[in-house]
């Protein structure tokens, strides 16, 4: 009986081990299948070496511009991304570009939809389709065409330039081509504040010259106010206000206005930083369309900002009272 009992136990153990082994093979196969199904357009190891991204697309005959091909470039210089339009480089949203590169390198489901060149035109993937080209130095590391969307799945068709294989995937790629150009701009008057590396702790004094002069000077962790009468300063309100100055953002860049235009003498805000640097925001009076133009010293760009945004930068003494 002891022998029979031991045999039964042994056989039970062997059965369990066989089940575990079989299950591991099945799950490994499933994982391998999932990995095979997950596709990436660009290996993530190339992320840090990208130096230029070119978006190119055809203009329609009835566009305001003449029919032809329009391009927009993202260029990396000294570790910072810039938007190059018609040879002029503007500050770029670093976080948006990082998101875009993340989408290019992320593994996702991009099933093969066609392997024949005959399908390209039907899927909007002829050689004149919207195109995204990624460079590392002078080397092209990715060149893809963006086609039409699949009305059933909502995905878009994509193929590598020069190859016949067509895949479909997330429609977010299309938004990078169709979103307004301003979505790529870093329109903060102080661009360094975008990634929060430059914050309120770096500011030592703020001088506001509007209808009245207001000067906020840091003393330890608090602010001392001069120029206006505030009996009981609300430190939280002051911090919030100065943070709003640091993060003020325009809606677009403006051309055709000189930095020496006397209109910029209307109002200004001077920021003094702990490292000794000084930046002055110069704001012109609003026009009949409720828009102001502004520029900050040290920058060659002029920004368009809504009138209400400009007005929020000039506040009454009561707003700083506890």
Buried (B, 14 or more C-beta within 10 A) or exposed (E): EEEEEEEEEEEEEEEEEEEEEEEEEEEEEEEEEEEEEEBEBBEEEBEEEBBBBBBBBBEEEEEEEEEEEEEBBBBBEEEEBBBBBEEEBBBBBBEBBEEBBEBBBBEEEBEEBBEEEEBBEEBBBEEEBBBBBBBBEEEEBBBBBBBEBBEEEEBBBBBBBEEBEBBBBBBEBBEBBEEEEBEBBBBBBBBBBBEEEBEBEBBBBBBBBBEEEBBBBBEEEEBBBEBBEBEEBBEEBBBEBBBEBBBBBBBBBBEEEEEEEEBBEBBBBBBBEEEEEEBBBBBBEBEEEEBBBBBBBEBEBBBBBBBEBBBEBBBEBEEBEE
